[in-house]
Amino acid sequence: MGLFKKIKNCITDNFSSHKPYYTKEGYKQVYRPGSPSARKNGYAPEHRYNYESKYGPVSRGHVVHHINGNKRDNRVSNLKDMRKNEHDRHHGFFWYD
């Protein structure tokens, strides 16, 4: 009958049909509905998802910072919780009233 056979009762994860994508800012988005960082469409920034999977939800007014500056390096060891104002100063953003 050839090399291919019909697969029955194949078990897959619920996320296999939802491909990751990158935002115009360069952040990878992964389909993780139910994650504290997930948006209405079920996608969450991968770096936030990875961080929250280990440490729990990020506090209000905080962001997840890439220590080495590489937005595509989403290893937990490269992620750090920072206050948003501290993060803005770190990257040279200043807000004036």
JOURDA-V806638 format. One record per residue. N is the residue number from 1. PSI is psi in whole degrees, -180 to 180 (999 if undefined). D_FIRST is the distance of its C-alpha to the first C-alpha in Angstrom with 2 decimals. Layout:
((N	PSI	D_FIRST) (N	PSI	D_FIRST))
This chain:
((1	12	0.00) (2	-173	3.78) (3	-12	6.86) (4	138	7.64) (5	153	8.00) (6	135	10.96) (7	126	14.13) (8	145	16.52) (9	42	20.18) (10	130	20.26) (11	126	23.87) (12	162	25.52) (13	163	29.18) (14	-8	31.09) (15	-1	31.96) (16	-28	28.65) (17	-5	29.02) (18	98	32.65) (19	144	32.89) (20	158	36.09) (21	167	38.56) (22	139	41.90) (23	168	45.20) (24	-21	47.51) (25	-7	49.55) (26	11	46.63) (27	131	45.74) (28	134	42.12) (29	133	41.35) (30	149	38.70) (31	107	37.61) (32	69	39.39) (33	143	40.83) (34	-15	43.44) (35	145	44.59) (36	-26	48.38) (37	-4	47.86) (38	140	45.22) (39	-179	46.37) (40	-30	45.79) (41	0	42.44) (42	-6	41.25) (43	145	41.40) (44	149	43.68) (45	129	44.91) (46	-39	42.86) (47	-40	46.02) (48	-43	47.67) (49	-46	44.63) (50	-45	44.36) (51	-48	48.11) (52	-28	48.25) (53	-30	45.37) (54	-43	47.64) (55	-8	51.16) (56	178	50.98) (57	146	52.05) (58	134	54.17) (59	153	57.72) (60	137	59.12) (61	5	60.75) (62	159	58.55) (63	165	55.70) (64	118	53.11) (65	138	54.17) (66	112	52.08) (67	-44	54.32) (68	3	53.24) (69	-2	53.26) (70	108	49.57) (71	-19	48.07) (72	-4	44.54) (73	89	45.37) (74	26	44.75) (75	142	44.94) (76	-35	47.24) (77	-15	49.47) (78	7	50.18) (79	144	51.13) (80	137	54.59) (81	130	56.19) (82	149	59.18) (83	143	61.65) (84	-43	61.05) (85	-36	64.57) (86	-42	64.23) (87	-43	60.88) (88	-44	62.48) (89	-41	65.37) (90	-38	63.04) (91	6	61.37) (92	20	64.71) (93	132	64.61) (94	137	67.99) (95	135	68.85) (96	143	72.29) (97	999	73.94))
